[in-house]
Amino acid sequence: MSKLALIAEKLCDKGYSIIPLWPEEKTPMVDKFSVNNPMAFKDFSKYIDAHPNLGIGLLMGGEKKLSAIDFDLKYDVTNTLFDRYKKAAPSSITKKMQVNKTKNNGIHFVLSCDIVEPNQVLASRETTNEEVKATFIKSLGKEKFLDTCLAASNDRTRVLIETRGEGGYIVYPPSLGYTHVYGKINKITFTEYECLMETARSFNEYFSPVKMKGFATDDEEDLIDKFNKENDGLSILTRHGWEIVAENSKDVRLRRPGDSYSKSSALFD
């Protein structure tokens, strides 16, 4: 039995929910999956037999109350972000993390806590001129020229630290390019969880500009009600550079703006 199969079997035996992933795209091989309906190893092994180099996707949330903090260090222009985070966060908490290295030399902290939040961005930075230029060049030939210009103008941030929570998953070692550095998955308290989150947020370098145009008077429509009537979630996302890559009668799969290594970044239900 391969090392990947052994790890997958061990995860299943411990009650963790896993799914098979395409090795390059990091996308699920299965159409439907749920952290509350774990795949049996005998079913997972069928995918290994057909695709020996597949990846393991570890689902967040569920009975195990899993979350992960993703340090996307390929976008760290200082090359010091993770070291600065380790100095800022209490070692008594960080030593409880399972630490895995990603294929792009990023870091995953994997943990368990009674609170499991949705995926969220904790820290970002503004794009450099070179990154915006690269986005523009990458879009040439794929879009109309105006759309290419819009794609470049909407390419404003690079995510440095984000979470994977309820409804999300991470690629788990020994998937191709992923390695276990140290530690095991431990349960931490809500206070410890909040400390990790707030420490990550302290490294945020980008704040969306807020433009105030005035306040509603008694005879004017409330701005929030007006906004809700004129907008819906999907149109807001596409207006800010998110791209629809697939859709059906139930949901829409999108890719986030800017440079992305994934075929898709989010599922709009």
C-alpha positions, 0 to 999 in steps of 0.5 A: 500500500502506498504512503498516500493510501496509508495516510488516507486510511488512517484519516478515515479510521480516525473519523476525518472526512476526506475527498480525492482531488485532481493533483494539479488543479486541487479540485474535487474528483467527486461532484458531491461531498459533505463533511458530515457524510465521510467517505469510507476508505474502500470508496476512496481507494477506488480513486487511488487505483485509477489515479495513483497521484491524486491528492487528499482533500481534508474537509473542514468543520464537521464533528472534528471541528476542523479549521486551517490557517493558510499562509500564502507565502508566494505573495510575501514580498518581504520573505519574513511574514511567517517568521514575524507571525511566529514571533507575534503569536504565543508559542504556547498556542502555535506549538499545538498546531499541525504544520504542513508545507504546501506546494508553493512553499506556503504553510497550513496550520491545522487545528480543532476548535468548538467554533468553526467559521466560514472561509475568510481573508485575514491579511492582504496586501496591495498588488504591485505594478508588476503584478497588475501588468502581469494580469493585464498581459495574461488577460490579453487575447482571452477577453475584449480589450475593455474587459482586459483593462477592467481585469487589471484595474480590479486586480488590487490585492494579494491574499497573504493569510486566510482561513479554511473553515466550514464548507472548505477543505485543504490539500493534505500531505502526502499529496504531491508537493505537500509535506508534514512539518511537525505536530498533530491536530489538537483542540484549542480553546476559543480564546486561543483561536481568537488570538491566532485570528487577531494576530493574523489580522494584524498583518493586513496591509490593505483596506478597501476605500470607503466613499461616503456620499451622504446620509438618507433624510426622513423622506429618502429611502434607506440606503441599505434597503436601496442597496438590497433592492438594486443588487444581488450577491452574484452581480456584486462579485462579477462586478468586482472581477470574479469570473463565472467558470461553471453553473447549473440550476443550483449553484455557480462556481467562480474564480476570484480576481487576479492571479489564481492557480485554481480552476475555481475559488468559490461556490455561490449557492 
